[in-house]
Amino acid sequence: MRGGGIAQVAASMFVVILLLQYGVANSSAGSPDPPGLDDLLARTAGEEASFLDQFSDVKCTESVVQEKLDKNGRLELKEESSYDYLVILTNTAGELSLSESRIPLRQAKPDRKDTSMLLSNGFATLFLVFHPYYADAFKFSLAGEEALDGHVFERVAFEHIPGMKSPAALALRGREYPLELSGIAWIDPKSGAIAKIEAGIADSLVDVGLKSLSSEIDFAPVSFAENQHVYWFPAEVRVEVETPRQHWRNLHRFTAYKRFSVSTEDQVIKK
């Protein structure tokens, strides 16, 4: 598994979870909306834009469990791996790009039967649905409050607007099909931080072989000694994908977040 936000579904099918190119243009999340929703979306957009800078300045350990299920939902094959994981944010000529990097720490042994396994990269960054660049491509609505671990969050439903840009696409046989993502996000009403996202697609891509795709992303608060602000980083990602003939389920865990920095020094050698 390498970076690039690609989830391999089968030998001839790929799910690209991130298109990885975005700008910083201001956008709205649709109009008209309830005043409370507008305020919450504005806080969330600001929080996620700021969080993205922090997310690209840390590394962590990613543990991955890949499972292949049979037609009755029973476990057929299981593989476990772990990686040094980081997200790389670059800015070239005003164009920002985001990519994942994985350095293997422990990789599963290849299956002797050459069974295809799901490579579900990129789901940890589905918070980009609320980033200013993508927000105007979704319809948002309040879906009520809910308590998680004793803290009350606002549930915000989102639904992709057909024809608009999407942070996810299915790449198949040289073509890309934007994924019509919809789901629910649990958002802190004061800070705008996202604590959980559930997202999937309807049956719009059955004709090209994707029966269903569902994901659940849990975030957890992380702070660093040099920064008093607490950001919610991806902690666990669950992904399930079905085609008419195959069924996969993956679990990603992100732990041991640490800041890293790269510095360069120019020296002038006197002759």
KAVENQUI-V800630 format. One record per run of one state. SS is the DSSP state (H for helix, E for strand, - for the rest). FROM is the first residue (numbers start at 1). LEN is the number of residues. If there is no record, write none. Layout:
ss-><SS SS>
from-><FROM FROM>
len-><LEN LEN>
This chain:
ss-><- E - E - E - H - E - E - E - E - H - H - E - E - E - E - E - E - H - E - E - E ->
from-><1 6 11 13 17 21 23 35 56 58 70 75 93 95 107 119 121 123 131 132 136 138 149 151 161 169 173 175 179 182 188 194 201 206 209 212 225 227 243 247 260>
len-><5 5 2 4 4 2 12 21 2 12 5 18 2 12 12 2 2 8 1 4 2 11 2 10 8 4 2 4 3 6 6 7 5 3 3 13 2 16 4 13 12>
